[in-house]
């Protein structure tokens, strides 16, 4: 039994993969946060009874896509790190993965459960906990965008 390995290590290929994943991830996050959700809010869709389940499905798919992007970025950063000076990039990538895991397995299911309307004849306001979770979501989202932007900028400079 033989194993074939490629000894030609090419960090440039991994850098392109990391930058592509970060660019896709950043652009899709900005599109969802600043175009899709405000338009849905302006159209009055958030007052519809099925919005919580539709929003949960939308964010569930997007959060799993974010986990894939974060895993690609972390894997790429672990492979292409050059030395001790680049360790902060690995920490940023690990932080991005942690944020996406918090979204995927913490905030999104909890917010979806809070928004479900089990009694269709009862009109109810959004719970106070939902507003706190939205604040936490936006804090993590701004942190995620800043971290991903810094990582993309650093990788772009290193690619030059």
C-alpha positions as CSV (number, residue, x, y, z in Angstrom):
1,X,0.0,0.0,0.0
2,X,1.5,3.3,-1.0
3,X,0.5,6.8,-0.2
4,X,1.0,9.7,-2.6
5,X,1.7,13.1,-1.2
6,X,2.3,16.4,-2.9
7,X,5.4,17.9,-1.4
8,X,5.0,21.2,-3.3
9,X,3.5,23.3,-0.5
10,X,1.9,26.4,-2.0
11,X,0.8,28.9,0.5
12,X,-0.3,31.2,-2.3
13,X,-3.1,28.8,-3.3
14,X,-4.3,28.7,0.3
15,X,-4.1,32.5,0.6
16,X,-6.3,32.8,-2.5
17,X,-8.8,30.3,-1.0
18,X,-8.8,32.3,2.3
19,X,-9.2,35.6,0.6
20,X,-12.0,34.3,-1.6
21,X,-13.9,32.8,1.3
22,X,-13.5,36.0,3.3
23,X,-14.6,38.2,0.4
24,X,-17.7,36.0,-0.2
25,X,-18.5,35.8,3.5
26,X,-18.2,39.6,4.0
27,X,-20.2,40.5,0.9
28,X,-23.0,38.0,1.7
29,X,-23.2,39.2,5.4
30,X,-23.4,42.8,4.3
31,X,-26.0,42.0,1.7
32,X,-28.1,40.1,4.2
33,X,-27.7,42.6,7.1
34,X,-28.0,45.9,5.2
35,X,-30.2,45.0,2.1
36,X,-32.3,41.9,2.6
37,X,-33.4,42.4,6.2
38,X,-34.1,46.1,6.0
39,X,-36.2,45.5,2.9
40,X,-38.2,42.8,4.6
41,X,-38.7,45.1,7.6
42,X,-39.8,48.0,5.3
43,X,-42.2,45.7,3.4
44,X,-43.9,44.8,6.7
45,X,-43.0,41.2,6.6
46,X,-41.8,41.2,10.2
47,X,-45.4,41.6,11.3
48,X,-46.6,38.5,9.5
49,X,-47.4,35.5,11.6
50,X,-45.0,33.2,9.7
51,X,-42.0,35.5,9.7
52,X,-40.3,33.9,12.7
53,X,-40.1,30.5,11.0
54,X,-39.2,31.9,7.6
55,X,-36.4,34.1,9.3
56,X,-35.2,31.0,11.2
57,X,-34.9,29.0,8.0
58,X,-33.1,31.8,6.2
59,X,-30.6,32.3,9.0
60,X,-30.2,28.6,9.6
61,X,-29.0,28.1,6.0
62,X,-26.9,31.2,6.1
63,X,-25.3,30.3,9.5
64,X,-24.3,26.9,8.2
65,X,-22.7,28.6,5.2
66,X,-20.9,30.9,7.6
67,X,-19.5,27.9,9.5
68,X,-18.1,26.4,6.3
69,X,-16.5,29.8,5.4
70,X,-15.1,30.1,8.9
71,X,-13.7,26.6,8.8
72,X,-12.0,27.2,5.5
73,X,-10.5,30.5,6.7
74,X,-9.2,28.9,9.9
75,X,-7.8,25.9,8.1
76,X,-6.1,28.1,5.5
77,X,-4.6,30.4,8.2
78,X,-3.2,27.4,10.1
79,X,-1.6,26.2,6.9
80,X,-0.1,29.5,5.6
81,X,1.0,31.1,8.9
82,X,4.6,32.0,8.5
83,X,5.7,32.5,12.0
84,X,5.0,34.0,15.4
85,X,4.2,37.4,13.8
86,X,1.2,35.9,12.0
87,X,-0.3,34.2,15.1
88,X,-2.8,37.0,15.5
89,X,-4.3,36.0,12.2
90,X,-4.9,32.5,13.4
91,X,-6.5,34.0,16.6
92,X,-8.8,36.1,14.4
93,X,-9.8,33.1,12.3
94,X,-10.5,31.1,15.4
95,X,-12.6,34.0,16.8
96,X,-14.6,34.1,13.6
97,X,-15.3,30.4,13.9
98,X,-16.4,30.9,17.5
99,X,-18.8,33.8,16.5
100,X,-20.4,31.6,13.8
101,X,-20.9,28.7,16.2
102,X,-22.5,31.1,18.7
103,X,-24.9,32.3,15.9
104,X,-25.6,28.8,14.6
105,X,-26.2,26.9,17.8
106,X,-27.0,29.7,20.3
107,X,-28.6,32.9,19.0
108,X,-30.5,31.7,15.9
109,X,-32.4,28.8,17.5
110,X,-33.2,30.8,20.6
111,X,-34.5,33.8,18.6
112,X,-36.5,31.6,16.4
113,X,-38.1,29.9,19.3
114,X,-38.9,33.3,20.9
115,X,-40.5,34.6,17.7
116,X,-42.8,31.6,17.1
117,X,-46.4,32.4,17.6
118,X,-48.1,29.2,18.8
119,X,-51.6,30.8,19.2
120,X,-52.6,32.5,16.0
121,X,-55.5,34.3,17.6
122,X,-53.3,36.1,20.2
123,X,-51.5,39.2,19.2
124,X,-48.3,39.6,21.2
125,X,-45.4,42.0,21.3
126,X,-41.8,40.9,20.9
127,X,-40.4,39.8,24.2
128,X,-37.8,42.0,25.9
129,X,-35.3,39.1,25.7
130,X,-35.6,39.3,21.9
131,X,-34.4,42.9,21.9
132,X,-31.4,41.9,24.1
133,X,-30.6,39.0,21.7
134,X,-30.8,41.5,18.8
135,X,-28.3,43.7,20.6
136,X,-26.0,40.7,21.1
137,X,-26.4,39.7,17.5
138,X,-25.5,43.2,16.2
139,X,-22.5,43.4,18.6
140,X,-21.2,40.0,17.3
141,X,-22.0,41.0,13.7
142,X,-20.0,44.2,13.9
143,X,-17.1,42.3,15.6
144,X,-17.3,39.7,12.9
145,X,-17.2,42.2,10.1
146,X,-14.3,44.1,11.7
147,X,-12.3,40.9,12.3
148,X,-13.0,39.5,8.8
149,X,-12.1,42.8,7.2
150,X,-8.8,43.0,9.1
151,X,-8.0,39.4,8.1
152,X,-8.8,40.1,4.5
153,X,-6.7,43.2,4.5
154,X,-3.7,41.5,6.1
155,X,-3.9,38.6,3.6
156,X,-4.2,41.0,0.7
157,X,-1.1,42.9,1.9
158,X,0.9,39.6,2.3
159,X,-0.2,38.5,-1.2
160,X,1.3,41.6,-2.7
